[in-house]
Amino acid sequence: MKILVFRIGQLGDTLVALPAMWAVRRHFNEAALSFLGDSHPGRKLVAAADLLSGTGLFDSFLSYPAGRGAWGMPVRPLAMFALWRELRRRNFDALVYLAPSLRTAGQIQRDRAFFAAAGIRKFYGLTSFPRLPVRLPGQLMPAVAAEADLLLARLAADGIFVPAGLDRCFNLNLGEAETQAVAAWRSGLPADDARPWIGVGPGSKMPAKRWPADRFTRVIKSLVEHQGVWPVVFGGPEDQAVGAEMIRHWGCGYNAAGALGVRAAAAALAKCRLYLGNDTGTMHLAAAAGVRCVAVFSSRDHAGRWYPAGDGHLVFRSKIACEGCRLVECVERQNECLRLISPEAVLAGCEAVLAGLPINCDSPCHESR
């Protein structure tokens, strides 16, 4: 069989879909699996193929450009025609539809019609989409299941078996290539004096997700002075400048932002005792690498849906009347939900995680996993 697996989104979207992808690979163990996702020409985003190419999950990768191309001209119509023609040429037997849980009924119907027109007759994951709660005036939003679990539930509803334990399979199959890449990067850097690493992710492509950078600086400065840690800043090229400024304040550390490929970054994260950062793909990468996360979340989305996978994480998120806003940039309230989370509380959480202590979740801003 030739099976096409469809998943759109950026690094975090790809990472939370890993358990579903492993379930598909196990269920169709002799099939040829191809991955289809979106790309964004001209933007410095991590391609799904960069993350997944070393996992052994897929035999080939396809993508189509989203957004606008040169001179601001729409690329979607021509791109979709080229994709349709390529899918017909490859003659896929089935589609595994791992579109995000917030996909609307209209979008689902449109996608089904497109893939059917490309000759695909068997579909998995197109039904059993959850009805996520909406924001009601005067009421706080309830927590929901993780996106990874929502994807698995859709597959199970269509007969794809998910063995016990596979629901937490975020295996990236990191190996010698990634180890050597990290070693080569470190070879030109000063010694860390055998101090324990902690990863720091101060950036986000969404302004509405960014906890103030000066608060990260304060928290890590205290951990450097009192816990003897060695901070390592992670993120994309856009985070290099803020990382350099933070390291100047701390007096030590490494700046890996934009310096490592995504799989090498995962290998470097695996060396960390703790990861502190915003709700980003880098946070999900740290969780996939088995690192305990202290994550600072805005309240723009449902509680629980994008929390780091696995046990032992600490999430800070405010309960606030405007939660669930889905804003990319919070102009009116100036990220009030994030500003409610104090650096003192986050510092105490980091210290507790580093000490291996039980997490106290009495505060409405604290949620552990």
N, C-alpha and C positions, 0 to 999 in steps of 0.2 A: 504494500500500500504506500501511497504518497500522500502525506498529510501536511496541511498548512496550518500553522499556529499563529494567530493574529493577536498582537498586543501593542497598544500605542502608549506614548508617554516617555518620560525621561528616566534617569537612573533609578530613582526610587520606585517608579511604576514597574520597571523591569524586575527589580529585586523582590518586591512583594509578590510577584507572580512566579517566583522560582519554585515554590512547592507545587503549584499547579503544573508547571512545565515538567517537573520530575515525575509527577503522577501520569502525565501523558506519555512520557518516554517509557515508563515502566509498563503501562497498559498496552502500548503499541510497540513492544520491544523490538520487533523485526521490521518496523516501518521506516521509511525515509521521511524524516521530519524537516520541514523548512519553516523558518521564522519570517514573519512579515511585520514590520513596524514602520513608523513614520520617521522622517528625517527633516532637519531644519537647516538648509544651506545658509551659510553666512553667519550662523550662530555657533558659539563654542559650547556645544552640548555633547554629552557622552552618548555615543551610538550604542544601541543594544548589542550589536555584533561585537563591539570592543569588550564588553563584559562577558558575553556568553560564548565567544568563539573557543575558549579553552575548556569549557565545561563538559563537552561530549554530548550535550543535549541535542544539538541540531546538526544536520548534514549540509545545510545551505542557508543563506540569509538573503532576504529581499527587503527593499524599502521603497518608499515613495516620498517625494518632497511635499511638505506641508507649508502653508503660509504663502508668502510672496517671493518672487525671484527678483532678477535684475530690474531696475527701474520701477520697482513696486508693482510689477505686473503679476496677476494671479497665475500660479503654476498648476493649480489643482486640476482643471479640466484636462489639459494635455497629459499631466502626470497620471491621472486616473485611467485615461485611455491606454497609455503605455503599460500600466500595471495590468489592466484587464487583458490586453493582448498577451502579456507574458504569462499570466495565470492560465489562460486557455492553452498556450503552447505547452506548459508543463503538465497539464491534465491531472490536477490533483483529485484524489478520491474523496477527501473529507476536509472539513475546516473545524479547527478547535478555536472557538471564539472567546478570547480572554479580554474583551473590551472592559473598561472600568465599570464599576457597579453603578455609577451615576449616569450611564448611557440612557438616553430617553427612548421611549417606544418608537418614535419616528426614526431616530438614528439606527436603532436595531433593525427595523424593517428595511430601511435604505441599504444597510450593509448586507443583509441577507439577499436582497434582490441583486446587488452588485456581484456577490460571490456566486450566486446561482447562475447569473448571466455569463460568468466566467467558466461555467461547466461543472461546478461543484454541486454534488447532490446530497451528501451526508453532512449534518451539522451537529456539533457538540458545544454546549455552553451558551446557547442562544435563548434558553428559557430560564425560569426560576431566578430572575433578577430580584434582589431584595427591595422592599419598599422602605427606604430609609426615612426616619422621622423628620418632619419639617419644623422650622422654628415658629412657635406660637407666641403671641404677645403675653408677656408676664410669666412665661414658663421657661425653665431651663431645659436644654435638650438632653435626652438620655444618651448614654453611651451605646455604641453599636459594635458589632463584631469587626475584627480586623479585615482589611481588604483581602489579605491572603486567604482567610477562611471563607470569605464570600465567594471568591473564585473557585475554591475547591468544592463548595456546596453546589455550585452550578454544574461542575463536571460530574459530581456524584449523582445528581438528578438525571443526568443523561447516560448513566451506566458506566462511567469511568471509575474504576475501583481505586480508592485511596487507602492503602494499608496503614495501620497504626504506626505512627512515627514518621511517615512520609509527609504528614501535614506540617512538619517542622523542618523539612529538608531544604536548607538554603545553601547547599553545597556548591561552591564555585570551582572545586577541583584545582585549587592553587598548587603550583609545583615549583620545580627548580628554576624555570624561566623567571617567575615572579620574585623568587628569593634572590637570584642574581641581579635583577633590576634594582631591588632595594639596596643590595650591597654596593652596586656601582654608584648609586645616588649618594650613599653615605660616605663613600671613599674620599670625597672632597670636602667633607664637613668636619667641624671640630668634634672631639670626643665628648660623649655624654656622661663620662665619669661613672658609668654603670648605674646611673639613676633611673628609676622606673619611668617609662614613657606614659604620658596621657595625651590622647588625641583631642584636638580642639577644632570645632567647625563653626566659626563665627558668621559665615556668609549664608546667603540664600538668593536665588534669582527673583524671589518674590519679596518686595519690601515689607509686606504684611507679616512675614514670618521671622523678621530679624529682631532678635533681642538686642538692645543697645550694645555696641562693640565695647564701650568703656566698662560695661558690667562684666563681660568676659575677661577683660584685662584685669579688673580688680580681683575676681575670683581666682584666676590662675596665678596672679602675683602672690596671693596668700598661700596657695598650695605650693608654689615654688619655695617660699620662705619658710613654711612650717612643716611641709610634708616631704620636701626634698625631691620633687618630681621634675621631670624633663618634658616640657610641653612640645608637641609637634602639631603644627597647624595644617589642616587638610582643607581641600576645596579645589575650585577651578582657578584658571589664570586670573579671573576677576578678583580673587581673594588674596593675591600675592601681596599687594600693597598694604592691606590691613594686617596681614600676617607679619610682614616685616616690621610694621610699627609696634605691634604687640610684643614681638620678640625684643625690640629695643627697650621697651618698658620692663620686661621680665628679666633681662640681662642674660638670658640663655634660651635655648630651644632650636628647633629645626622648622623650616618653612617648606612643607611639601606641597603647598597649594600650586597647582599647575605644573609641578615638577615631575610627577609620576603618572604613568598610565593608570587606568582605573583598576586593573587587576594587580598591578604592583602596589597601588595605594591600599588595596585590601590586605595584601601581605604585610605592609607596614603597619596598618591598623591592628592586625593580629598580635603585634608586639606590645600593644598598649594595655595598661592595667585598667584604664577607664577612658571613656569618650564623653566629652561635654560639647554639645552643639545644638543648633536649631533643628527644626523639622525639615530635613533635606535628604537627598539621595545619599550623601556621605554618611548620615546617621544610619540609614538602612544598611549601607556597606559595612559599617562598624559592627552592627548587630549580626550581619551574616558572617562576619569574621570571628564571632564569638566573644566580642567585647561588651562588657556591661556599659550601658549608656545612661547618662544623665541628660535628658532631652528637654529643651525649653520649647514649648508649643504655643503658638497663637491659638485663639479660639475660633478661627475662621471656618473650621470644618468640624465634623462630628467627632466627639471624643471617642478614642479607641480605634478609629478606622485606620490611622496611619502610625500608630505607636510602634516602636521598635519590636521586632519579633524576638521571642525567647524569654527566658526568666531573668530576674535580677536587675531589671532596668528601673529607673526612676524618672517619671514624667512630671513636669511642671506645666500645668494648664489652668487658667483662670475660668471660673464660672462667672459669666457676665451676660447682661441682657441682650447684647448684640451678637452673641456667639452664633456660628453658622452663617456668617455674612458672605463667605466665599470670596472676599475681596482679595485682589492681588496687591493693592496698595490702599492703606487705611489713611485717608486724608482727614476726614472729619474728626476722628477720635485719636489720631496720631498713635496707633498701636497701643491703646490703653490696656488691652488684655495682656500684652507682654510687659508693659511697664508696671503692672500690678505684681509681677514676680520679682522679688527682691534678690539682689546678689547675696545677701546674708543667708537666705533660705537655700539658694542653689549651692553656696559654699558648704553649708552644713550637710546637704545631700551628698556632695562629692566626697566629703570627709567620711561620711558613714559608709559609702560604697567602697572607698579605698580601705577602710578598716574592716570590711566584711560584716558590718553590724546590720541588724534588722532595720528596715526602713519604716519610719513613723509617718503614717499617711493621714494623720488627723486633720491637717490643713486641707481646705478644698482645692488648693493649688497642687497638691501632691497626689500622684497616682503611681503605684508600683506594679511591676509585672514580674 
